[in-house]
Amino acid sequence: MRKIHRYVQSLVIASALVAPAIVFAGAAPQDASVQFRVYDRDHRDYHNWDDREDRAYRNYLAEQRREYREYHKQNRREQRHYWSWRHEHPDHDEHER
């Protein structure tokens, strides 16, 4: 009986030591280019603000003949206007959204 108890105790300790390594090994790396997520209330969807979204935003500003201003510093009306424009000008590889 004592051998079984030691065996179970060793098994519990070993699994406690190995479990964190398994969790970290199985975790997928996060895309380093995604800076933050933005919720588009009018279209009820989320957008990852990454390099591609930043390029689209800069194209939008150029098309609107506006000077660059960081997206999160724009007022809510201007942000909503951007997302309406963005949905009219989707990327060709829209499968990632």
N, C-alpha and C positions, 0 to 999 in steps of 0.2 A: 504494500500500500504506500509505503514511504517513497518507493521508486517512482510510482505513478504521480504522486504529488510533486516531486522534484521535476519530473518530465513536463508536467503541465505548467509548473511555475517557470521553467526555462523557456518553454514555448511562448508564454505570455510576454516575458521580458524580451525575447528575441523579436516578436512581432511588434512590440512597442518601439523598438529601436529601428526596425526596418520600414515601418509604415510611413514615416515622413519622407524617406528617400523615394519611396514608390510614388507618393503624391507629387513631389516635385519633378520626378522624372516623367510623369505622365502629363503634366501641364503643358499646354501649347504656348509657345511664346507669343506675346502680344505684338501686333503690328506697330513697329516703332514710329511709323509716319502718322498714325492717328493721334491728333492732339487733344480733341474733345468731341463729344457728340452734341448735336443740336436738334431740338425737337421743333418740327415745323407744324404749328398748331392748325393752320388752314388746311394743309394736306394730310394731317394726322400721321406723320412718319418721322423717323429719325434719320439724320445724316451724319456720317463721320466726317469731321473736319480734318482732312488730310491734305497732302500736297496737291492732289488733283482738284479738290474742292477749292483750295486757295487759288489755283490757276483760273478756275471758273469764276470765282469772285472777282479776281483782277480783270478778267475779260468783261464781266458785267459792268464794273466801274468804268472801264475804258469806253464801252458802248454807250453808257449813260453820260459820258464826259464829266465824270466826277473824280476828284482827287482821292488817292488811297487813304482809307481810314480803316483801322482794324474792325473786323466784323462785330466783335463784342462791344465795341464803343459806339456803334450805330444805335439810333433809337429804334424802338420796336416797329414803328411804321416802315422805316427803311429796311429793316431785316425782313419783314413780311414781303416787301416789294421784291427783295432779292430772291426769296424762295419761290415767288410766283414766276419770276423770270427764269429761275433755275429749272423749274418743272417744264417750262416751255423749251429749254435748251439742255436736254439730257445728254449724258455721255453716251458714246456708242456701245460701251461695254457696261450696260446698266444692270447686269446680272449680280453685281456685288452689293447692291443696295437692298 
